């Protein structure tokens, strides 16, 4: 699946762990040079070192808050200086929320939109001109099927990810003639460090008995009866970033264990 990445430079905001790291590892094994960015600089550096040890690839760890356009520009410039022009950009940086809309506040909405929607705008805007100039590029952003079906306790998360889907589809129409594709991967519940951290908070809030029932109820929503693993999602990302997907653009690929069939 990861063949054909030899010599390509891959930039992954949010790649310090989870799905982003898994996708970076797959492309690194296929010959890519990989820059992993994370809002926590130490995590980015440690992830890049681990990826180099694991795959032997050229790697780079970069601290970047994708809500800050100046930091995003620095991230892209540093990547291109160290590894070469960005051929592939996968934005996996995100936060999650678990509140009803009435429990949420405008500050909650702003943080979500700043990271998930405006952050996507920032990173796409920073890499797109170079890709258009070189007449080649792959961009993949992560969303959620909550954006397409709605999901209780995820209202403003769904709204932000719905914006990402509309953003990607619209830009794909603008730059397809320039050899640049943009697509969305829409994961179901995936056993990442981000989810594990949130689940610990839920456990502390509701107790072991209610938490166990909640977990069972979640698994019943999935025909496969399991949560996703980072590699499950990474496989789809790698496909969309590869040469075999050159005629795929403006699409939403759901990888969700059957949770939503849209």
C-alpha positions in Angstrom: 0.0 0.0 0.0 2.8 2.4 0.8 4.9 1.8 -2.3 5.7 4.9 -4.4 6.7 7.3 -1.7 10.4 7.2 -2.4 12.0 10.6 -2.2 8.7 12.4 -1.4 8.4 14.8 1.5 5.4 14.3 3.8 4.2 16.8 6.4 1.8 15.7 9.1 0.4 18.3 11.5 -0.8 16.3 14.5 1.7 13.6 13.7 3.3 13.3 17.1 1.0 10.4 18.0 -2.0 8.4 17.0 -3.4 8.3 13.4 -0.9 10.9 12.1 2.1 8.9 13.4 0.8 5.7 12.0 0.3 7.2 8.5 3.8 8.7 8.7 5.3 5.4 9.6 3.6 3.7 6.6 4.8 6.3 4.2 8.3 6.3 5.7 8.5 2.6 5.1 7.7 3.4 1.5 10.6 5.7 1.2 9.1 9.1 2.2 10.9 11.8 4.2 8.5 12.6 7.1 8.0 15.8 9.2 5.9 15.3 12.2 4.4 18.4 13.8 2.7 18.7 17.1 1.6 21.5 19.4 3.7 19.9 22.1 7.3 20.3 20.8 8.9 17.5 22.8 6.3 15.1 21.6 7.0 16.0 18.0 10.8 15.6 18.5 10.4 12.2 20.3 8.0 11.0 17.6 10.4 11.9 14.8 13.3 10.2 16.6 11.2 7.0 17.1 10.1 7.1 13.5 13.7 7.3 12.3 14.7 4.5 14.5 11.7 2.4 13.4 12.0 3.0 9.7 15.4 4.5 8.9 13.7 7.4 7.1 14.8 11.0 7.2 12.5 12.6 9.8 11.9 16.0 11.4 10.0 17.0 14.5 8.5 20.4 14.7 6.5 22.3 17.3 3.5 24.0 15.8 0.2 25.4 16.9 -1.8 25.3 13.7 -4.1 28.1 14.9 -1.2 30.5 14.5 -0.5 31.2 10.8 3.0 32.4 11.5 3.9 29.2 13.2 2.3 27.3 10.3 4.4 29.2 7.8 7.5 28.4 9.9 6.6 24.7 10.0 6.4 24.5 6.2 9.6 26.5 5.7 11.5 24.4 8.2 10.2 21.2 6.6 11.2 22.3 3.1 14.6 23.5 4.2 15.4 20.2 5.9 13.6 17.6 3.7 12.6 19.3 0.4 9.3 20.7 -1.1 6.2 19.2 0.5 4.6 16.7 -1.8 2.0 15.4 0.7 0.3 17.1 3.6 -2.0 15.2 6.0 -3.7 17.2 8.7 -4.5 15.1 11.7 -4.4 17.8 14.4 -7.6 18.0 16.3 -9.4 18.1 19.6 -12.5 16.4 20.7 -15.4 17.3 23.0 -18.2 15.4 24.9 -20.8 17.9 25.9 -24.4 18.7 25.0 -24.8 21.9 23.1 -26.5 23.5 26.1 -23.6 22.6 28.4 -21.1 24.2 26.0 -20.0 27.8 25.9 -18.8 30.2 23.1 -15.2 29.6 24.3 -15.7 25.9 23.6 -17.0 26.6 20.1 -14.1 29.0 19.4 -11.4 26.6 20.5 -13.0 23.8 18.4 -13.3 26.0 15.2 -9.9 27.5 15.7 -8.2 24.1 15.8 -10.3 21.9 13.6 -11.5 24.3 10.9 -9.3 27.4 10.9 -6.3 25.1 11.6 -7.1 23.1 8.4 -7.4 26.3 6.5 -4.0 27.5 7.7 -2.1 24.4 6.8 -3.7 24.0 3.4 -3.2 27.6 2.6 0.5 27.3 3.5 1.3 24.2 1.4 -1.0 24.7 -1.6 0.8 27.4 -3.6 4.0 25.2 -3.8 2.0 22.2 -4.8 0.2 24.2 -7.5 3.4 25.6 -8.8 5.0 22.1 -9.0 1.7 20.7 -10.5 1.7 17.9 -8.0 0.4 17.4 -4.5 -1.7 15.4 -2.1 -3.7 16.8 0.8 -5.7 14.8 3.2 -7.7 16.1 6.1 -9.4 14.2 8.9 -13.1 14.8 9.6 -15.8 12.7 11.2 -19.1 11.1 10.2 -20.6 13.1 12.9 -20.3 15.9 10.4 -22.5 14.1 7.9 -25.0 12.4 10.2 -25.0 14.5 13.4 -24.1 13.1 16.8 -25.4 13.9 20.2 -22.8 15.5 22.5 -20.6 16.4 19.5 -22.5 19.3 18.0 -19.8 21.9 17.6 -17.2 19.2 16.8 -19.5 18.0 14.0 -20.0 21.6 12.9 -16.2 22.2 12.6 -15.6 18.9 10.8 -18.6 19.6 8.4 -16.7 22.8 7.6 -13.6 20.8 6.8 -15.5 18.6 4.4 -16.9 21.6 2.6 -13.5 23.3 2.5 -11.7 20.3 1.0 -14.3 19.7 -1.6 -14.3 23.3 -2.7 -10.6 23.6 -2.9 -10.4 20.3 -4.8 -12.6 21.9 -7.5 -10.2 24.8 -7.8 -6.9 23.0 -8.1 -7.6 19.7 -9.7 -6.4 21.0 -13.0 -3.1 21.7 -11.3 -2.3 18.1 -10.4 -3.3 18.6 -6.7 -5.8 16.4 -5.0 -7.6 17.0 -1.7 -9.6 14.4 0.1 -11.1 13.7 3.6 -10.7 10.6 5.7 -13.6 10.2 8.2 -12.7 7.8 11.1 -15.0 6.2 13.5 -14.0 5.9 17.2 -10.3 5.1 17.1 -8.2 3.9 20.0 -5.7 6.8 20.0 -3.9 8.5 22.9 -6.3 11.4 22.4 -9.4 9.2 22.9 -7.8 7.3 25.8 -7.2 10.6 27.6 -10.8 11.7 27.1 -12.0 8.3 28.3 -10.0 8.5 31.5 -11.8 11.8 32.2 -15.2 10.2 31.5 -14.3 7.2 33.8 -13.4 9.6 36.6 -16.7 11.5 36.2 -19.1 8.6 36.0 -17.5 5.6 37.8 -16.5 2.1 36.7 -20.0 0.6 36.5 -21.5 3.2 34.3 -18.3 3.5 32.2 -18.4 -0.3 31.5 -22.0 -0.1 30.3 -21.1 3.0 28.2 -18.3 1.1 26.5 -20.5 -1.9 25.8 -23.1 0.5 24.3 -20.5 2.1 22.1 -19.3 -1.2 20.7 -22.8 -2.3 19.9 -23.0 0.7 17.5 -20.2 -0.9 15.4 -21.1 -4.0 13.3 -17.4 -5.0 13.6 -17.8 -4.9 17.4 -14.4 -3.2 17.9 -12.9 0.2 18.0 -10.6 1.3 15.2 -6.8 1.2 15.5 -4.6 4.0 14.1 -3.3 1.6 11.4 -6.9 1.0 10.2 -7.3 4.7 9.4 -3.7 5.2 8.2 -4.2 2.6 5.4 -6.9 4.8 3.9 -4.8 7.9 4.3 -1.8 6.3 2.6 -4.0 5.2 -0.3 -5.3 8.7 -0.9 -1.7 10.1 -0.8 -0.3 7.6 -3.2 0.0 7.6 -7.0 -2.8 5.1 -7.3 -5.3 7.8 -6.1 -4.4 10.4 -8.8 -8.0 10.4 -10.1 -9.6 10.6 -6.6 -10.3 14.1 -5.3 -13.0 15.9 -3.3 -14.1 12.6 -1.7 -14.9 11.6 1.8 -13.6 8.1 2.8 -15.3 6.7 5.9 -13.3 4.2 7.8 -15.6 3.5 10.7 -16.3 -0.2 11.3 -19.8 0.3 9.8 -20.8 2.9 12.4 -22.3 5.1 9.7 -23.0 3.9 6.2 -23.3 7.1 4.2 
